[in-house]
Amino acid sequence: MRKSFVGAALALALVSAACGGNGSSSSTTGVSASGGSVKEGGTLRIAAFDGIDSLNPYVGVNDDSYAAYAYMYPQLVQYDPQAEFIPEFATSWTHSKDGLTWTFTTQSGAKWSDGQPLTASDVAWTFNNILKFKDSVTAGSAGVVQHLVKADAPDPTTVVFTYDSPVPAVLANVQQTSILPEHTWAQYAAGDGKALKTFANTPAKDTPTVSGGPFMVTQYQQDGTTIFEKNPNWYGTPPHIDRFGLEYFSNEDAEVTALKTDQIDVIENVPPPSVKTLQDANFNVFIGPASTYRTFIINSSPFKKTNPELMDPQVRMAFEYATDRQQIIDTAWLGHAQPGTTIVPTTAGIWHDSSIQPLPFDIPKANEILDGLGFTKGSDGIRVANGHPMTYDVLFPGSERGAGDRAFQIIQGGFQQIGVKLVQKPAQGVYGIMTAPDNKYLNWDLAMWNWTPPLDPDFILSAMTCHSFGNWSDSGYCVKAYDALYAKQARTVDEQARQAIVYQMQQMVYDDRPYIVLNYNDTLNAWSHGWDGFVQSSQGLFSALDKQSLIAVHQT
């Protein structure tokens, strides 16, 4: 849940798609959210700066991947714009007084895109499959089955979850879980289940990926164009559009140019320098709070032996004092961000501990700390720690380019003033580099990346546990006392009591500093005036939180 110059490629791919299938010139009209007319049909072209790294929900990491799963597959519930749970594949739900049994009633007569029945049995299979392999191939999804004993489907429209302890985040957990077609996926769950992670789940020639959501994937290119066609068997409100395409861009200027020249219709993450430009050019621009935040990561793996000074809490504190968050906000984000503090962002509402405040930018204080540790500066101005210069590579994934490049330069300048040299190291497959070898996190020191966690804090808290090594952990942080608190909050139903534990966990991570949370950035979306009806969320208009945006969007 993270986050190529297209030229004519996207336009050609989508125009070609629009010429077939159901067509794109329907003249049926209605009333739009803004009071104008709604024209049914058409192709929406979205520029993505993150991209879909895999169509397999057990493999994907990027934010766009999880948004894609939300449109490809059913989820039992989704969020409304007020962040309240509403029905999706489940039409209603109840739970026992002791909280150990949750019963969901599901849609009747639903079908997968290939015509096979879509029933409560698929729900039960999906959750039982995660449960079966939670210590191996489905470990990345293990959080959604905490304390789950089993899932049963006594009839085609009823699924019953049985827990060994009350769980406060049941609805949040099922919202994150895409229901997969058992008839397609069961063959890969045979034996040790390793095939679940090697199955590409990509469309074959003339055969879309089997879908139960409002759209099905008919074309997939990891670093190119992915096309989603309307699913004729979708059980919910039909989308107004016939299809949408998601095109990956590696260049900010290229995607802005593509919007201005009508090669695309939407930019889901507008580069901050282009916000005013697009506003002045009379494009629709949405600015709002986002769940996304940026991190400066310090490898915290207990297995790592090189550069041990980086494990010193005083060194980490000095690093934070040398980080000028406000300059990052003003220069890299042009004001479209707020100072970061904890791993639970402000959009999480009551779960974000606002009492935790960042250290001020204070170069003299940082130097004082490092001087006190005896790390003296050499003739080149670089300090020496444990017999070597304090010079470190900073892993830098492609998703951080643009504003992240400018943020790095600001951090690099601050660290230079305290005798620490940072070297930006752009890399593909950053997570594989981080976890190597054998999930011990041995071969790197520092990194920059981002998170876009779900609204409930359970997931992002779980990413800091020892169990998350090789799954979601990008810092190698492993503290048994933290893990114990995580397990406690996961079964604490009383909201205030759980909040207190969540606050304690945030404080612990803040003090230990596996991350310096740099900033909580804004949602920045832009689109042409030929479109209306987008439903915005803290994850933007193409979101893993709900399906409403691309169902409601339409031509005007």
C-alpha positions as CSV (number, residue, x, y, z in Angstrom):
1,M,0.0,0.0,0.0
2,R,2.6,2.3,-1.2
3,K,2.6,4.4,-3.5
4,S,7.7,6.4,-19.2
5,F,6.8,9.2,-21.3
6,V,3.6,8.0,-22.9
7,G,3.6,10.1,-26.1
8,A,0.8,8.7,-28.2
9,A,0.9,5.2,-26.6
10,L,-1.9,5.8,-24.1
11,A,-4.1,7.6,-26.6
12,L,-3.7,4.8,-29.2
13,A,-4.2,2.0,-26.7
14,L,-7.4,3.5,-25.3
15,V,-8.8,4.8,-28.6
16,S,-8.3,1.3,-29.9
17,A,-10.1,-0.2,-26.9
18,A,-12.9,2.3,-27.3
19,C,-13.5,1.2,-30.9
20,G,-14.5,-2.3,-29.8
21,G,-16.7,-3.9,-27.2
22,N,-19.7,-1.8,-26.2
23,G,-18.5,1.3,-28.0
24,S,-18.1,4.7,-26.5
25,S,-20.6,6.9,-28.2
26,S,-23.8,6.3,-26.2
27,S,-26.0,9.3,-26.1
28,T,-28.0,8.3,-23.0
29,T,-28.1,11.3,-20.7
30,G,-29.0,12.0,-17.1
31,V,-28.2,14.6,-14.4
32,S,-24.6,15.0,-13.1
33,A,-23.6,15.8,-9.5
34,S,-23.0,19.4,-10.6
35,G,-26.4,19.7,-12.3
36,G,-25.2,19.2,-15.9
37,S,-26.0,16.4,-18.3
38,V,-24.5,12.9,-18.0
39,K,-23.4,11.1,-21.1
40,E,-23.2,7.4,-20.7
41,G,-20.2,5.5,-22.1
42,G,-16.7,6.7,-23.0
43,T,-13.2,6.0,-21.9
44,L,-11.5,7.7,-19.0
45,R,-7.7,8.0,-19.3
46,I,-5.8,8.3,-16.0
47,A,-2.1,9.1,-15.5
48,A,-0.5,7.2,-12.7
49,F,2.8,8.1,-11.0
50,D,2.9,4.9,-9.0
51,G,1.5,2.2,-11.3
52,I,0.2,-1.3,-10.8
53,D,3.2,-3.5,-9.9
54,S,1.1,-6.8,-9.9
55,L,-2.5,-7.9,-10.6
56,N,-2.0,-10.6,-7.9
57,P,-3.3,-9.3,-4.5
58,Y,-0.8,-11.5,-2.7
59,V,2.1,-9.8,-4.5
60,G,1.2,-6.2,-5.2
61,V,2.7,-3.4,-3.1
62,N,1.8,-0.1,-4.8
63,D,-1.1,2.1,-4.0
64,D,-2.4,1.8,-7.6
65,S,-2.4,-2.0,-7.3
66,Y,-4.7,-1.9,-4.3
67,A,-7.0,0.6,-6.0
68,A,-7.1,-1.8,-9.0
69,Y,-8.1,-4.7,-6.8
70,A,-11.0,-2.7,-5.4
71,Y,-12.4,-2.3,-8.9
72,M,-11.6,-5.9,-10.0
73,Y,-12.9,-7.8,-7.0
74,P,-15.7,-7.7,-4.4
75,Q,-15.1,-6.6,-0.8
76,L,-17.7,-7.3,1.8
77,V,-17.9,-3.6,2.8
78,Q,-16.5,-0.3,1.7
79,Y,-16.2,3.3,3.0
80,D,-18.6,6.1,2.2
81,P,-17.2,9.7,1.8
82,Q,-17.6,10.2,5.5
83,A,-15.4,7.2,6.2
84,E,-18.3,5.1,7.5
85,F,-18.7,1.5,6.5
86,I,-21.4,0.7,4.0
87,P,-22.5,-2.5,2.2
88,E,-20.8,-3.8,-0.8
89,F,-20.9,-7.5,-1.6
90,A,-22.3,-7.9,1.9
91,T,-25.8,-6.4,2.0
92,S,-26.0,-6.5,5.8
93,W,-24.1,-7.9,8.9
94,T,-24.6,-8.8,12.5
95,H,-22.4,-10.0,15.3
96,S,-23.0,-12.0,18.5
97,K,-23.0,-10.2,21.9
98,D,-19.6,-11.7,22.8
99,G,-18.1,-10.5,19.4
100,L,-16.9,-14.0,18.5
101,T,-19.3,-14.6,15.6
102,W,-19.9,-12.2,12.7
103,T,-22.5,-13.1,10.1
104,F,-22.6,-11.4,6.7
105,T,-25.5,-11.7,4.2
106,T,-24.2,-11.4,0.6
107,Q,-25.6,-10.4,-2.7
108,S,-28.0,-12.9,-4.3
109,G,-27.6,-14.2,-7.8
110,A,-24.2,-12.6,-8.4
111,K,-21.8,-13.8,-11.0
112,W,-18.1,-13.5,-11.9
113,S,-17.2,-11.9,-15.2
114,D,-16.9,-15.4,-16.8
115,G,-20.4,-16.3,-15.8
116,Q,-19.6,-18.6,-12.9
117,P,-21.7,-18.1,-9.6
118,L,-20.2,-15.6,-7.2
119,T,-21.3,-16.7,-3.7
120,A,-20.6,-16.6,0.0
121,S,-18.5,-19.7,-0.7
122,D,-15.9,-17.6,-2.5
123,V,-15.8,-15.3,0.6
124,A,-15.2,-18.3,2.9
125,W,-12.6,-19.8,0.6
126,T,-10.7,-16.5,0.4
127,F,-10.4,-16.0,4.1
128,N,-9.7,-19.6,4.9
129,N,-7.0,-19.6,2.3
130,I,-5.3,-16.6,3.9
131,L,-5.7,-18.3,7.3
132,K,-4.2,-21.5,6.0
133,F,-1.0,-19.9,4.6
134,K,-0.7,-16.9,7.0
135,D,2.8,-17.9,8.1
136,S,4.0,-18.3,4.6
137,V,2.7,-17.1,1.2
138,T,-0.2,-15.1,2.5
139,A,1.7,-13.6,5.5
140,G,1.3,-10.1,4.0
141,S,-2.5,-10.5,4.5
142,A,-2.2,-12.2,7.9
143,G,-3.5,-9.1,9.7
144,V,-7.0,-9.4,8.3
145,V,-7.4,-12.9,9.9
146,Q,-6.2,-12.1,13.4
147,H,-8.0,-14.4,15.8
148,L,-10.1,-15.8,13.0
149,V,-10.8,-19.5,13.6
150,K,-12.7,-20.2,10.4
151,A,-15.1,-18.9,7.8
152,D,-18.1,-20.9,6.8
153,A,-20.7,-20.5,4.1
154,P,-23.8,-22.4,5.2
155,D,-25.7,-21.2,2.1
156,P,-24.9,-19.1,-1.1
157,T,-25.7,-15.8,0.6
158,T,-24.4,-16.3,4.1
159,V,-20.8,-16.3,5.4
160,V,-20.0,-16.7,9.1
161,F,-16.7,-15.7,10.7
162,T,-15.8,-17.4,14.0
163,Y,-13.2,-15.8,16.2
164,D,-11.4,-17.0,19.3
165,S,-11.3,-13.4,20.7
166,P,-13.3,-10.3,20.0
167,V,-11.6,-8.2,17.3
168,P,-12.2,-4.4,17.1
169,A,-11.3,-4.1,13.4
170,V,-13.4,-6.8,11.7
171,L,-15.0,-4.4,9.3
172,A,-11.7,-2.6,8.5
173,N,-10.1,-6.0,7.9
174,V,-12.8,-7.3,5.5
175,Q,-12.8,-3.9,3.7
176,Q,-9.1,-4.5,2.9
177,T,-9.7,-8.0,1.6
178,S,-10.5,-8.7,-2.1
179,I,-12.7,-11.7,-2.6
180,L,-11.1,-14.0,-5.1
181,P,-12.9,-16.5,-7.4
182,E,-12.3,-19.9,-5.9
183,H,-12.7,-21.6,-9.3
184,T,-9.8,-19.7,-10.7
185,W,-7.4,-19.5,-7.7
186,A,-8.0,-22.8,-5.8
187,Q,-5.6,-24.7,-8.1
188,Y,-2.7,-22.4,-7.0
189,A,-3.5,-23.1,-3.3
190,A,-2.6,-26.8,-3.7
191,G,0.3,-28.2,-1.6
192,D,2.4,-25.5,0.0
193,G,0.5,-22.8,-1.8
194,K,3.6,-21.2,-3.3
195,A,1.9,-20.9,-6.6
196,L,-0.4,-18.3,-5.1
197,K,2.5,-15.8,-5.4
198,T,3.7,-16.9,-8.8
199,F,0.3,-16.7,-10.5
200,A,0.5,-13.5,-12.7
201,N,-3.3,-13.1,-12.9
202,T,-2.9,-11.2,-16.1
203,P,-5.4,-11.3,-19.0
204,A,-4.9,-13.8,-21.8
205,K,-5.6,-12.9,-25.5
206,D,-9.3,-12.1,-25.8
207,T,-9.8,-13.4,-22.2
208,P,-10.0,-10.8,-19.4
209,T,-8.9,-11.5,-15.9
210,V,-11.8,-13.0,-14.0
211,S,-13.4,-10.2,-12.1
212,G,-16.3,-9.8,-9.7
213,G,-16.1,-6.0,-9.4
214,P,-17.4,-3.3,-11.7
215,F,-14.4,-3.6,-14.1
216,M,-12.3,-6.4,-15.6
217,V,-8.7,-6.1,-16.8
218,T,-8.4,-6.7,-20.6
219,Q,-4.8,-5.4,-21.0
220,Y,-1.9,-5.1,-18.6
221,Q,1.5,-3.6,-18.9
222,Q,3.4,-3.1,-15.7
223,D,5.2,0.1,-16.8
224,G,2.7,1.0,-19.5
225,T,-1.1,1.0,-20.0
226,T,-3.6,-1.2,-18.1
227,I,-7.2,-1.2,-19.5
228,F,-10.2,-1.9,-17.4
229,E,-13.5,-2.7,-19.3
230,K,-16.9,-2.6,-17.7
231,N,-17.9,-6.0,-16.2
232,P,-21.3,-7.0,-17.7
233,N,-21.9,-9.3,-14.7
234,W,-21.3,-6.7,-12.0
235,Y,-24.0,-6.9,-9.4
236,G,-23.9,-3.3,-8.3
237,T,-24.8,0.1,-9.8
238,P,-23.4,0.1,-13.3
239,P,-20.6,2.5,-14.1
240,H,-21.4,5.3,-16.5
241,I,-18.1,4.8,-18.4
242,D,-17.4,1.9,-20.6
243,R,-13.8,1.6,-19.6
244,F,-10.8,3.3,-18.0
245,G,-7.1,3.1,-18.7
246,L,-4.3,3.6,-16.2
247,E,-1.0,4.8,-17.7
248,Y,2.2,4.8,-15.8
249,F,4.4,7.9,-16.1
250,S,8.0,8.2,-14.9
251,N,8.2,11.9,-15.7
252,E,6.1,14.6,-14.0
253,D,6.3,17.1,-16.8
254,A,5.2,14.5,-19.4
255,E,2.0,13.7,-17.5
256,V,1.1,17.4,-17.2
257,T,1.8,17.9,-20.9
258,A,-0.4,14.8,-21.7
259,L,-3.3,16.4,-19.7
260,K,-2.9,19.7,-21.4
261,T,-2.8,18.1,-24.9
262,D,-5.8,15.9,-24.3
263,Q,-3.8,12.6,-24.3
264,I,-5.1,11.9,-20.8
265,D,-8.1,13.1,-18.8
266,V,-6.9,12.8,-15.2
267,I,-3.7,13.0,-13.1
268,E,-4.2,11.2,-9.8
269,N,-1.1,12.7,-8.1
270,V,-0.4,16.2,-9.5
271,P,3.2,17.3,-9.0
272,P,3.1,20.3,-6.6
273,P,4.8,22.7,-9.1
274,S,2.0,22.0,-11.6
275,V,-1.0,22.8,-9.3
276,K,-1.1,26.5,-10.0
277,T,-0.3,26.0,-13.7
278,L,-3.2,23.6,-14.1
279,Q,-5.5,25.9,-12.1
280,D,-4.5,28.8,-14.3
281,A,-5.2,26.7,-17.3
282,N,-8.7,26.2,-16.0
283,F,-8.5,22.5,-15.2
284,N,-10.3,21.0,-12.3
285,V,-7.9,20.7,-9.4
286,F,-8.8,19.0,-6.1
287,I,-6.6,19.7,-3.0
288,G,-7.4,17.8,0.3
289,P,-5.9,15.9,3.1
290,A,-4.3,12.6,2.2
291,S,-3.5,9.4,4.0
292,T,0.0,9.4,2.4
293,Y,3.1,10.4,4.2
294,R,6.8,10.4,3.4
295,T,9.5,8.7,5.5
296,F,13.2,8.9,6.0
297,I,14.0,5.3,7.0
298,I,16.9,4.1,9.2
299,N,17.6,0.4,9.0
300,S,16.7,-1.1,12.4
301,S,17.2,-4.8,11.8
302,P,18.6,-6.6,14.8
303,F,20.6,-8.8,12.4
304,K,22.5,-5.9,10.9
305,K,26.1,-5.5,12.2
306,T,27.6,-2.9,9.8
307,N,27.5,0.8,10.7
308,P,26.3,0.2,14.2
309,E,26.3,3.9,15.0
310,L,23.0,4.1,13.1
311,M,21.3,2.0,15.9
312,D,22.3,4.6,18.5
313,P,19.2,6.5,19.6
314,Q,21.3,9.6,20.0
315,V,22.4,9.5,16.4
316,R,18.9,9.1,15.2
317,M,17.8,12.1,17.3
318,A,20.6,14.1,15.8
319,F,19.4,13.1,12.4
320,E,15.9,14.4,13.2
321,Y,17.3,17.7,14.5
322,A,19.1,18.1,11.1
323,T,15.9,17.5,9.1
324,D,14.2,20.7,8.1
325,R,10.6,19.6,7.7
326,Q,9.3,23.1,7.0
327,Q,11.7,23.7,4.2
328,I,10.7,20.4,2.7
329,I,7.0,21.5,2.9
330,D,7.7,24.9,1.5
331,T,10.2,24.0,-1.2
332,A,9.5,20.3,-2.2
333,W,5.7,20.4,-1.7
334,L,5.1,24.1,-2.2
335,G,2.9,24.2,0.9
336,H,0.8,21.1,0.0
337,A,1.8,19.1,3.0
338,Q,2.0,19.3,6.8
339,P,4.8,18.3,9.2
340,G,5.0,14.6,9.9
341,T,5.3,13.0,13.3
342,T,3.9,9.5,13.8
343,I,3.2,6.4,11.6
344,V,-0.5,6.9,12.0
345,P,-1.5,9.9,9.8
346,T,-3.8,12.7,10.8
347,T,-6.5,11.4,8.4
348,A,-6.9,8.4,10.8
349,G,-8.9,10.7,13.1
350,I,-9.0,9.6,16.7
351,W,-6.2,7.1,16.1
352,H,-3.5,9.8,15.4
353,D,-1.8,11.0,18.5
354,S,-1.5,14.8,18.0
355,S,0.4,15.3,21.3
356,I,3.5,13.9,19.6
357,Q,5.4,16.8,18.1
358,P,8.4,16.8,15.8
359,L,11.8,18.0,17.0
360,P,12.7,21.4,15.7
361,F,15.3,21.9,13.0
362,D,18.3,22.7,15.1
363,I,21.8,22.2,13.5
364,P,23.7,23.3,16.7
365,K,21.8,20.8,18.8
366,A,22.5,18.0,16.3
367,N,26.2,18.8,16.2
368,E,26.3,18.9,20.0
369,I,24.9,15.4,20.2
370,L,27.3,14.0,17.7
371,D,30.3,15.8,19.3
372,G,29.2,14.3,22.6
373,L,29.4,10.8,21.1
374,G,33.0,11.5,20.0
375,F,32.4,11.4,16.3
376,T,34.9,13.9,15.2
377,K,35.1,15.6,11.8
378,G,37.9,14.7,9.4
379,S,39.6,17.2,7.1
380,D,36.8,16.8,4.5
381,G,34.2,17.8,7.1
382,I,32.8,14.3,7.4
383,R,32.6,12.7,10.9
384,V,34.2,9.4,11.6
385,A,32.3,6.8,13.6
386,N,33.5,3.3,14.5
387,G,36.6,3.8,12.3
388,H,34.8,4.9,9.1
389,P,33.4,8.1,7.6
390,M,29.7,8.8,8.3
391,T,28.8,8.4,4.6
392,Y,25.7,6.5,3.7
393,D,23.7,5.6,0.6
394,V,20.0,6.4,0.7
395,L,17.8,4.0,-1.3
396,F,15.4,5.9,-3.4
397,P,12.5,4.3,-5.2
398,G,11.0,5.7,-8.4
399,S,7.8,6.7,-6.6
400,E,9.7,9.3,-4.6
401,R,11.0,11.2,-7.7
402,G,9.9,14.8,-8.1
403,A,9.1,16.3,-4.7
404,G,11.1,13.5,-3.1
405,D,14.2,14.5,-5.0
406,R,13.9,18.0,-3.7
407,A,13.2,16.7,-0.2
408,F,16.4,14.6,-0.4
409,Q,18.4,17.6,-1.4
410,I,17.2,19.5,1.6
411,I,17.9,16.6,4.0
412,Q,21.3,16.1,2.4
413,G,22.1,19.8,3.0
414,G,21.1,19.6,6.6
415,F,23.1,16.4,7.2
416,Q,26.2,18.0,5.5
417,Q,26.1,20.7,8.2
418,I,26.4,18.0,10.9
419,G,29.3,16.1,9.2
420,V,27.2,13.3,7.6
421,K,27.3,12.7,3.9
422,L,24.3,11.2,2.1
423,V,24.4,9.7,-1.3
424,Q,21.1,9.3,-3.2
425,K,20.9,5.8,-4.7
426,P,17.9,5.5,-7.1
427,A,16.9,1.8,-7.3
428,Q,14.2,-0.5,-8.7
429,G,12.9,-3.3,-6.7
430,V,13.7,-1.4,-3.5
431,Y,11.8,-3.8,-1.2
432,G,13.8,-6.8,-2.5
433,I,17.0,-4.8,-1.7
434,M,15.8,-4.0,1.8
435,T,14.8,-7.5,2.9
436,A,17.9,-9.3,1.5
437,P,19.3,-11.7,2.3
438,D,16.7,-14.1,3.7
439,N,14.6,-11.3,5.3
440,K,17.4,-10.1,7.5
441,Y,17.7,-6.5,6.1
442,L,21.5,-6.5,6.0
443,N,22.6,-4.7,2.8
444,W,21.5,-1.0,3.3
445,D,21.5,1.8,5.8
446,L,19.0,4.5,4.9
447,A,16.1,5.0,2.5
448,M,13.2,7.3,1.6
449,W,9.8,6.0,0.8
450,N,6.1,6.6,1.5
451,W,3.1,4.9,3.0
452,T,-0.7,5.2,2.3
453,P,-2.2,3.1,5.1
454,P,-5.9,2.2,5.5
455,L,-8.0,4.4,7.8
456,D,-7.9,1.9,10.7
457,P,-4.4,1.9,12.3
458,D,-4.1,-1.9,12.6
459,F,-2.4,-2.4,9.3
460,I,0.3,0.3,9.6
461,L,1.0,-0.8,13.2
462,S,1.4,-4.4,12.0
463,A,4.0,-3.2,9.5
464,M,6.4,-2.5,12.4
465,T,6.1,-5.9,14.0
466,C,8.7,-8.7,13.9
467,H,6.2,-10.9,12.1
468,S,6.1,-8.4,9.2
469,F,9.7,-9.2,8.2
470,G,9.7,-10.0,4.5
471,N,6.1,-8.9,4.1
472,W,5.4,-5.2,4.9
473,S,8.3,-4.1,7.1
474,D,10.6,-1.7,5.2
475,S,12.7,-0.8,8.3
476,G,13.6,-4.1,9.9
477,Y,12.1,-2.8,13.2
478,C,11.6,-5.6,15.7
479,V,10.9,-4.9,19.3
480,K,9.1,-7.6,21.4
481,A,7.5,-5.0,23.7
482,Y,6.0,-3.3,20.6
483,D,4.7,-6.7,19.3
484,A,3.0,-7.4,22.6
485,L,1.2,-4.0,22.4
486,Y,0.2,-4.7,18.8
487,A,-1.3,-8.0,19.9
488,K,-3.1,-6.3,22.8
489,Q,-4.7,-3.5,20.6
490,A,-5.8,-6.2,18.1
491,R,-8.2,-7.7,20.7
492,T,-9.2,-4.6,22.6
493,V,-12.8,-3.8,21.7
494,D,-13.2,-0.8,23.9
495,E,-12.4,2.2,21.7
496,Q,-10.8,4.4,24.4
497,A,-8.7,1.6,25.8
498,R,-7.5,0.6,22.3
499,Q,-6.8,4.3,21.5
500,A,-4.5,4.5,24.5
501,I,-2.5,1.4,23.3
502,V,-2.3,2.8,19.8
503,Y,-0.9,6.1,21.2
504,Q,1.6,4.2,23.2
505,M,2.8,2.3,20.1
506,Q,3.1,5.5,18.1
507,Q,5.2,7.1,20.9
508,M,7.4,4.0,21.0
509,V,8.1,4.1,17.2
510,Y,8.6,7.8,17.3
511,D,11.2,7.5,20.1
512,D,13.0,4.6,18.5
513,R,13.0,6.4,15.1
514,P,13.1,3.5,12.6
515,Y,11.4,6.3,10.6
516,I,11.7,10.1,10.6
517,V,8.2,10.9,9.3
518,L,8.9,13.9,7.1
519,N,5.4,15.1,6.1
520,Y,1.8,14.3,5.6
521,N,1.2,15.4,2.0
522,D,-2.1,16.6,0.4
523,T,-4.2,14.7,-2.2
524,L,-3.6,16.6,-5.5
525,N,-5.8,15.5,-8.4
526,A,-6.6,17.3,-11.7
527,W,-8.9,16.5,-14.5
528,S,-10.3,18.0,-17.7
529,H,-13.7,19.7,-17.8
530,G,-15.2,17.0,-19.9
531,W,-15.6,14.8,-16.8
532,D,-17.6,15.1,-13.6
533,G,-18.8,12.9,-10.7
534,F,-15.5,11.9,-9.1
535,V,-15.8,10.9,-5.4
536,Q,-12.7,12.1,-3.6
537,S,-11.1,10.4,-0.5
538,S,-7.9,10.7,1.5
539,Q,-6.5,8.3,-1.1
540,G,-7.6,10.4,-4.0
541,L,-10.1,9.7,-6.8
542,F,-8.6,6.2,-7.7
543,S,-8.8,4.6,-4.3
544,A,-8.7,1.3,-2.4
545,L,-11.3,2.6,0.0
546,D,-14.3,2.3,-2.2
547,K,-15.6,1.8,-5.8
548,Q,-17.8,4.8,-5.9
549,S,-15.5,7.3,-7.8
550,L,-15.1,5.4,-11.1
551,I,-18.7,4.2,-10.9
552,A,-20.0,7.7,-10.6
553,V,-17.6,9.5,-13.0
554,H,-19.1,10.4,-16.3
555,Q,-18.7,12.6,-19.4
556,T,-20.5,15.9,-19.4
